[in-house]
Amino acid sequence: MDNNTAFFTLLIYRSISMKVNFIKLFVVLTLGIGSCLHCFAQVPAKSKDGKYTLSLDKNGCMAQGYDVVTMFTQSDTSIKGNSQYESVYQNAKYWFATAGKKVYLAEIPIGVGLFGGL
């Protein structure tokens, strides 16, 4: 093997070795950072009685008083609810745009959700 061939062989070996080391470092850092991300997750706050506190507006409404039925049944639409059509669930007020939408949500069993979710 002449000097040029030996040099290029060594150069290629080092290049591959550096790539492998970089990949190893990337995997270790990704797994390390990923495993501790749960430390920064938002945990809902609990009140003194052990119940979760809710993100309510100044009126005590969820979704800032917007009609939640409209949000889930009509895409890209949000309508401000009316306090006249109010429901209370777990100490949170829900305002609806019409009486029909209030009835619609009341007919869905608790825990099922609008699309079968929880």
GIRAKA-V700009 format. One record per backbone hydrogen bond with DSSP energy under -0.5 kcal/mol. NH is the residue of the N-H (numbers start at 1). CO is the residue of the C=O. Records with the same first field share a line. If there is no record, write none. Layout:
# GIRAKA-V700009
NH->CO ; CO
This chain:
# GIRAKA-V700009
6->2
7->3
8->4
9->5
10->6
11->7
12->8
13->9
14->10
15->11
16->12
17->13
18->14
19->15
20->16
21->17
22->18
23->19
24->20
25->21
26->22
27->23
28->24
29->25
30->26
31->27
32->28
33->29
34->30
35->31
36->32 ; 33
37->33 ; 34
39->36
40->37
41->38
44->42
47->51
50->47
53->45
56->54
57->61
60->57
62->93
64->61
65->62
66->63
67->79
68->66
71->67
72->68
73->69
74->70
75->73
77->74
81->65
82->96
85->82
86->84
87->94
89->92
92->89
93->60
94->87
96->82 ; 85
102->98
103->99
104->100
105->101
106->102
107->103
108->105
112->109
113->109
116->113
